[in-house]
Amino acid sequence: MSEHTHTTEGHEHEEHTGLSKGKIWKVFGILLLITVIEFIIALWAIPNGHMTQQVGNYVYIVLTLLKAFYIVAYFMHLRFEKLGLQLALTVSFIFIIYFIVLMLIEGNHLNMNMINH
C-alpha cells in the first residue's frame, strides 16, 4: 500500500491572493467616504436647499449601488471569480433593477389614474 500525504504546497487559495490588508483598508476607505457623502447630503445639502429631495434620492440610489458593488466585489470575492459568473450575476442584477423600476413606474401610473377617476 502506498502512503498518501496531503501537502498544502501548490494549493494556495487563489481567491485571496488579490485581497491584501492594504486593499481591504482601501475598500473600507472608499465605503466610508461614500457613507460620509450620503450623510452630508442628508444632513446638510438637502435641508439647506443646496439639493432638492428628488435629486438627493437619485444620488442616494447611485451611491448605494456603488457601495453594494464594492461589498460584493471585494468582501464576497466576486471580483476574483471567473468572468462567466460575474456576467451572470451582473445581468441578473440589471434585470432585477429594471423590473423594480418598471413596477415603480406602473404603480405610479395606476395611482395617478385612480386619483383622477
NUNU-112363 format. One line per 4 residues: number of its first residue (from 1); for each residue x negated, y negated, z of N, C-alpha, C. Coordinates in steps of 0.05 Angstrom, whole numbers, plus 5000, padded with zeros to 4 digits. Atoms other than C-alpha are relative to their C-alpha. Layout:
// residues N
NUM	X/Y/Z/X/Y/Z/X/Y/Z  ... .
This chain:
// residues 117
1	4983/5024/5000/5000/5000/5000/4983/4975/5000  5015/5025/5001/4975/4932/4983/5012/4980/5020  4992/5019/4980/4978/4878/5034/5005/4973/4986  4993/5026/5013/5014/4814/5011/4999/4978/5021 .
5	5001/5023/4981/4995/4750/5046/5010/4976/4985  4989/5024/5012/5032/4686/5034/4983/4976/5008  5016/5024/4994/4990/4624/5028/5015/4976/4990  4987/5025/5009/5013/4553/5021/4983/4985/4980 .
9	5017/5013/5019/4956/4536/4975/5012/5000/4972  4989/5003/5026/4982/4510/4909/5031/4998/5000  4970/5003/4997/5054/4505/4936/5008/4975/5014  4993/5026/4988/5055/4433/4956/5028/4992/4991 .
13	4973/5010/5007/5123/4400/4957/4997/4977/4981  5003/5020/5020/5124/4361/4893/5019/4977/5004  4981/5021/4997/5186/4322/4912/4991/4979/5020  5009/5019/4980/5149/4288/4969/4974/4986/4992 .
17	5025/5012/5007/5086/4270/4931/5002/4971/4994  4997/5028/5007/5113/4203/4907/5011/4983/5022  4987/5015/4978/5143/4183/4974/4981/4998/5024  5019/5004/4978/5087/4158/5018/5011/4981/5021 .
21	4990/5018/4979/5094/4118/5082/5002/4971/4989  4999/5027/5012/5079/4055/5043/5024/4996/4982  4977/5001/5017/5133/4070/4993/5026/4999/5016  4977/5000/4982/5183/4084/5049/5003/4972/5012 .
25	4998/5027/4988/5167/4016/5081/5008/4980/4978  4992/5018/5022/5173/3982/5013/5030/5002/4995  4971/4997/5005/5242/4011/5001/5016/4989/5024  4987/5012/4976/5261/3993/5073/5001/4970/4998 .
29	5001/5029/5003/5239/3922/5060/5019/4990/4979  4981/5008/5021/5280/3918/4996/5028/5002/5011  4974/4997/4989/5341/3945/5032/5006/4979/5021  4997/5021/4980/5330/3896/5089/5005/4973/4987 .
33	4997/5025/5015/5323/3838/5040/5028/4998/4988  4973/5000/5012/5388/3857/5004/5021/4995/5022  4981/5004/4978/5424/3861/5071/4999/4972/5011  5003/5028/4991/5397/3793/5093/5014/4982/4980 .
37	4986/5017/5020/5422/3763/5027/5030/5003/5003  4971/4997/4995/5491/3793/5040/5009/4985/5024  4993/5015/4976/5492/3763/5109/5000/4970/4995  5001/5028/5007/5471/3695/5082/5024/4991/4984 .
41	4976/5006/5016/5527/3697/5031/5024/4999/5018  4976/4997/4983/5578/3719/5083/5002/4978/5021  4999/5019/4977/5558/3671/5139/4993/4972/4993  5008/5028/5006/5532/3610/5102/5012/4991/4973 .
45	4993/5009/5027/5546/3607/5026/5030/4997/4996  4971/5001/5004/5620/3624/5026/5013/4980/5019  4986/5019/4982/5641/3586/5089/4994/4971/4995  5008/5028/5005/5603/3523/5068/5008/4991/4972 .
49	4991/5007/5027/5633/3524/4998/4979/5001/4978  5021/4998/5021/5568/3539/4960/5007/5022/4980  4992/4978/5017/5602/3601/4931/5029/5006/5006  4972/4993/4995/5674/3620/4921/5002/5029/5010 .
53	4996/4973/4990/5702/3683/4954/5000/5020/4977  5000/4981/5022/5714/3715/4886/4972/5006/4989  5027/4996/5009/5643/3704/4863/4984/5016/5021  5013/4985/4979/5619/3728/4931/5007/5029/5000 .
57	4993/4972/5001/5658/3792/4924/4985/5015/4978  5015/4987/5022/5625/3807/4857/4971/5003/5007  5028/4998/4991/5557/3792/4886/4997/5023/5020  5001/4978/4980/5572/3839/4945/5000/5027/4986 .
61	4998/4974/5014/5591/3895/4897/4974/5006/4986  5026/4995/5014/5527/3887/4856/4979/5007/5020  5020/4994/4979/5484/3884/4919/5004/5027/5013  4995/4974/4988/5518/3944/4949/4993/5023/4982 .
65	5008/4980/5020/5508/3984/4885/4970/5003/4999  5029/5000/5001/5435/3964/4885/4989/5015/5025  5008/4986/4975/5428/3987/4958/5005/5030/4997  4993/4971/5003/5463/4053/4941/4980/5013/4981 .
69	5020/4989/5018/5414/4063/4883/4974/5007/5015  5025/4996/4986/5354/4055/4928/5002/5023/5021  4997/4979/4980/5382/4101/4982/5001/5027/4986  4998/4974/5015/5400/4156/4932/4973/5006/4987 .
73	5024/4995/5015/5337/4148/4891/4976/5009/5018  5024/4995/4984/5286/4149/4947/5005/5017/5024  4996/4985/4976/5315/4176/5011/5015/5026/4995  4988/4974/5007/5356/4230/4977/4984/5013/4977 .
77	5020/4989/5019/5297/4243/4929/5010/5004/4972  4991/4998/5027/5337/4235/4865/4979/4989/4980  5020/5013/5017/5281/4192/4837/4979/5021/4991  5021/4980/5006/5236/4254/4837/5012/5025/4987 .
81	4987/4977/5013/5286/4301/4804/4996/5000/4970  5002/4999/5029/5288/4323/4732/5020/4981/4987  4984/5020/5014/5317/4276/4681/5029/5009/4995  4973/4989/5005/5377/4322/4666/5018/4995/5024 .
85	4984/5004/4976/5401/4319/4738/5006/4970/5005  4997/5029/4997/5390/4244/4742/5022/4990/4981  4980/5009/5020/5431/4233/4678/5028/5010/5007  4974/4988/4993/5487/4280/4701/5013/4984/5023 .
89	4989/5015/4977/5495/4243/4767/5006/4971/4992  4996/5028/5008/5488/4174/4735/5025/4997/4983  4977/5001/5017/5540/4188/4682/5025/5004/5016  4977/4995/4983/5588/4216/4734/5006/4976/5017 .
93	4996/5024/4984/5578/4155/4778/5012/4978/4983  4989/5021/5018/5591/4108/4719/5030/5005/4994  4972/4993/5005/5656/4145/4703/5017/4995/5025  4985/5005/4975/5678/4141/4776/5005/4970/5003 .
97	4997/5029/4998/5665/4066/4778/5020/4990/4979  4982/5007/5022/5701/4059/4711/5029/5005/5007  4973/4993/4993/5763/4095/4736/5010/4984/5024  4992/5017/4977/5764/4055/4801/5008/4972/4989 .
101	4994/5026/5012/5762/3990/4760/5027/5002/4985  4975/4997/5015/5818/4016/4715/5024/5002/5019  4978/4998/4980/5861/4034/4776/5006/4973/5013  4996/5026/4988/5850/3966/4807/5014/4981/4980 .
105	4987/5017/5020/5869/3931/4742/5029/5008/4996  4973/4990/5004/5930/3975/4732/5018/4994/5025  4985/5006/4976/5951/3966/4805/5007/4970/5002  4995/5029/5000/5945/3890/4799/5022/4994/4980 .
109	4980/5004/5020/5986/3892/4735/5028/5008/5010  4974/4991/4990/6041/3933/4767/5010/4982/5023  4993/5018/4977/6040/3888/4829/5012/4974/4989  4991/5025/5012/6048/3826/4786/5027/5003/4986 .
113	4974/4995/5013/6105/3857/4746/5023/5004/5020  4980/4996/4979/6142/3878/4809/5008/4974/5013  4994/5026/4988/6137/3808/4837/5017/4983/4982  4986/5016/5019/6163/3776/4773/5029/5011/4995 .
117	4974/4989/5006/6224/3823/4768/5017/4998/5024 .
